[in-house]
Amino acid sequence: MAIVVLHVAGFYAIQSGLLSRVVTAAMPTITTISIIAPPAPPKPPAPSVPKTVELSAPVPRAIIPPLPLVAVAPTEPTITPPQPTRAEAAPVATAAPTAPSTPAPSPPAPSAPRTVSSVEYIKAPQLIYPNLSRRLGESGTVVLRILINEKGLPEQILIHKSTGYSNLDEAGRQAAQRALFKPMIENGKAVPVYVLVPLTFQLS
């Protein structure tokens, strides 16, 4: 193969006139050609050997006979009440005993006014006969129970005994209300008193 290449190159040199110009002969070139063998085809996989599985005979299950039923009497559930927990008693603060205070003596209650038999007038009652009673011919004596205060004024007037005619009783009460009495003095001090005052209405 190499020789053929050299012959071709020499022939080409002669034709082109290059051979006369070459001073030194060209050294032959050795070309190494490697022949690569094709790869071997892959080996087929080895056939798998089926695995032998040993089948075990089924073990017979033991049959257990059912237990006999036993009647059990129902029992009532026992309920245990919860035990009350005792709360811890909080400490009670005891106050220091205080000395009993002596109450102030209360003033003596005023005594009820007493009833006197008679009093003196500063201004005696002036009776005004009611016109209706005069026309009807009404007459009589009214007895008034009068409370005279420390100033001699009639503070309360009550009818102690009626004349039997309301007009005459009211006329006597109004006359006593306009009167002025002399205060009752006891131990140098004016005191209120009750007095019974009769007032008579009589037609002339």
C-alpha positions as CSV (number, residue, x, y, z in Angstrom):
1,M,0.0,0.0,0.0
2,A,2.8,2.4,0.9
3,I,4.6,1.5,-2.3
4,V,1.6,2.4,-4.3
5,V,1.4,5.8,-2.6
6,L,5.1,6.5,-3.4
7,H,4.6,5.6,-7.0
8,V,1.7,7.9,-7.3
9,A,3.7,10.7,-5.7
10,G,6.6,10.2,-8.0
11,F,4.5,10.2,-11.0
12,Y,2.8,13.3,-9.9
13,A,6.2,15.0,-9.4
14,I,7.4,14.1,-12.8
15,Q,4.3,15.5,-14.4
16,S,4.5,18.7,-12.5
17,G,8.2,19.3,-13.0
18,L,8.9,19.3,-9.4
19,L,11.3,16.4,-9.4
20,S,14.1,18.4,-11.1
21,R,13.9,21.0,-8.4
22,V,14.3,18.6,-5.5
23,V,17.9,18.5,-4.4
24,T,17.6,15.8,-1.8
25,A,15.4,12.8,-2.3
26,A,12.4,12.7,0.0
27,M,12.5,10.1,2.6
28,P,9.7,7.6,2.3
29,T,6.9,8.1,4.9
30,I,5.8,5.0,6.6
31,T,2.1,5.1,7.5
32,T,0.8,2.7,10.1
33,I,-2.7,1.6,9.6
34,S,-4.3,-0.2,12.6
35,I,-7.2,-2.5,11.9
36,I,-9.7,-2.4,14.7
37,A,-11.8,-5.5,15.2
38,P,-15.5,-4.9,15.6
39,P,-16.8,-5.4,19.2
40,A,-18.1,-8.8,20.1
41,P,-21.9,-9.0,20.3
42,P,-23.3,-9.0,23.8
43,K,-23.9,-12.3,25.4
44,P,-27.5,-13.2,25.8
45,P,-28.6,-13.2,29.5
46,A,-28.6,-16.5,31.2
47,P,-32.0,-18.0,31.5
48,S,-33.4,-17.7,35.0
49,V,-33.9,-20.8,36.8
50,P,-37.4,-21.0,38.3
51,K,-37.3,-21.0,42.1
52,T,-38.7,-24.0,43.7
53,V,-41.2,-23.2,46.5
54,E,-42.1,-25.9,48.9
55,L,-45.8,-25.9,49.8
56,S,-46.5,-26.8,53.3
57,A,-49.6,-28.6,54.1
58,P,-52.2,-26.5,56.1
59,V,-52.1,-27.2,59.8
60,P,-55.6,-28.1,61.0
61,R,-57.0,-25.5,63.5
62,A,-58.0,-26.9,66.9
63,I,-61.7,-26.5,67.5
64,I,-62.3,-25.2,71.1
65,P,-65.8,-26.0,72.4
66,P,-67.7,-22.9,73.7
67,L,-67.7,-22.4,77.4
68,P,-71.0,-22.9,79.2
69,L,-72.9,-19.7,80.1
70,V,-73.1,-19.0,83.8
71,A,-76.0,-16.8,84.9
72,V,-74.7,-13.9,86.9
73,A,-77.1,-11.9,89.2
74,P,-77.0,-8.2,88.3
75,T,-75.4,-6.1,91.0
76,E,-76.5,-2.6,91.7
77,P,-73.8,0.0,91.1
78,T,-72.4,1.4,94.3
79,I,-72.2,5.2,94.2
80,T,-69.8,6.6,96.7
81,P,-70.7,10.2,97.5
82,P,-67.7,12.6,97.2
83,Q,-66.3,13.4,100.6
84,P,-66.7,17.2,101.3
85,T,-63.4,18.9,101.5
86,R,-63.1,21.0,104.6
87,A,-62.3,24.5,103.7
88,E,-59.5,25.9,105.7
89,A,-61.0,28.5,108.0
90,A,-59.6,31.9,107.4
91,P,-58.1,33.5,110.4
92,V,-60.6,35.9,111.9
93,A,-59.1,39.1,113.1
94,T,-60.3,39.8,116.6
95,A,-60.7,43.4,117.4
96,A,-59.2,44.6,120.6
97,P,-61.9,45.1,123.2
98,T,-62.8,48.7,123.6
99,A,-63.8,50.2,126.9
100,P,-67.6,50.8,127.0
101,S,-68.4,54.4,126.5
102,T,-70.5,55.9,129.2
103,P,-73.6,57.4,127.5
104,A,-74.3,61.0,128.2
105,P,-77.2,61.4,130.6
106,S,-80.4,62.3,128.7
107,P,-82.2,65.3,129.7
108,P,-85.3,64.6,131.8
109,A,-88.5,64.3,129.9
110,P,-90.7,67.3,130.2
111,S,-93.7,66.6,132.4
112,A,-97.1,66.9,131.0
113,P,-98.9,70.1,131.6
114,R,-101.2,69.9,134.6
115,T,-104.8,71.1,134.7
116,V,-105.7,74.1,136.8
117,S,-109.1,75.1,138.1
118,S,-108.9,78.8,137.0
119,V,-106.8,81.3,135.2
120,E,-106.7,85.1,134.9
121,Y,-107.6,86.8,131.7
122,I,-105.6,89.6,130.1
123,K,-108.2,89.7,127.3
124,A,-111.4,87.7,128.0
125,P,-113.2,85.8,125.2
126,Q,-115.8,88.0,123.3
127,L,-118.7,85.8,122.2
128,I,-120.3,86.5,118.8
129,Y,-123.8,84.9,118.6
130,P,-124.3,83.3,115.3
131,N,-127.2,84.8,113.3
132,L,-128.5,81.4,112.3
133,S,-128.5,80.2,115.8
134,R,-130.2,83.4,117.0
135,R,-133.0,83.0,114.4
136,L,-133.4,79.3,115.3
137,G,-133.4,80.2,119.0
138,E,-130.4,78.0,119.9
139,S,-128.7,78.5,123.2
140,G,-126.5,76.6,125.7
141,T,-123.1,76.4,127.4
142,V,-119.9,75.0,125.8
143,V,-117.0,73.9,128.0
144,L,-113.6,74.2,126.3
145,R,-110.4,72.5,127.4
146,I,-107.7,75.0,126.5
147,L,-103.9,74.5,126.6
148,I,-102.3,77.8,127.6
149,N,-98.5,78.1,126.8
150,E,-95.8,79.9,128.6
151,K,-96.8,83.2,126.8
152,G,-100.4,83.0,127.8
153,L,-101.7,82.1,124.3
154,P,-104.2,79.4,123.7
155,E,-102.1,76.7,121.9
156,Q,-104.8,74.0,121.7
157,I,-108.6,74.2,122.1
158,L,-110.8,71.1,122.4
159,I,-114.5,70.8,123.1
160,H,-114.9,69.2,126.5
161,K,-118.7,69.5,126.6
162,S,-120.9,70.6,123.7
163,T,-124.0,72.8,123.7
164,G,-125.7,70.4,121.3
165,Y,-125.4,72.9,118.4
166,S,-122.4,72.8,116.2
167,N,-122.7,76.5,115.3
168,L,-122.6,77.6,118.9
169,D,-119.6,75.2,119.7
170,E,-117.6,76.7,116.8
171,A,-118.5,80.2,117.8
172,G,-117.2,79.5,121.3
173,R,-114.0,78.0,120.0
174,Q,-113.2,81.0,117.8
175,A,-113.9,83.4,120.8
176,A,-111.4,81.5,123.0
177,Q,-108.8,81.6,120.2
178,R,-108.9,85.4,120.3
179,A,-108.5,85.5,124.1
180,L,-105.2,86.2,126.0
181,F,-104.4,84.6,129.3
182,K,-102.0,85.5,132.1
183,P,-99.2,82.9,132.1
184,M,-99.1,80.4,135.0
185,I,-95.9,80.9,137.1
186,E,-94.5,78.1,139.1
187,N,-91.2,78.4,141.0
188,G,-90.6,81.7,139.3
189,K,-91.0,80.2,135.8
190,A,-93.9,80.3,133.3
191,V,-95.3,76.8,132.6
192,P,-98.0,75.6,130.2
193,V,-101.3,74.5,131.8
194,Y,-104.7,73.1,130.9
195,V,-107.8,74.9,132.0
196,L,-111.5,74.3,131.5
197,V,-113.3,77.4,130.3
198,P,-117.2,77.5,130.1
199,L,-118.8,79.9,127.6
200,T,-122.6,80.4,127.7
201,F,-124.8,81.5,124.7
202,Q,-128.1,82.8,125.9
203,L,-130.7,84.8,124.0
204,S,-131.9,88.0,125.7
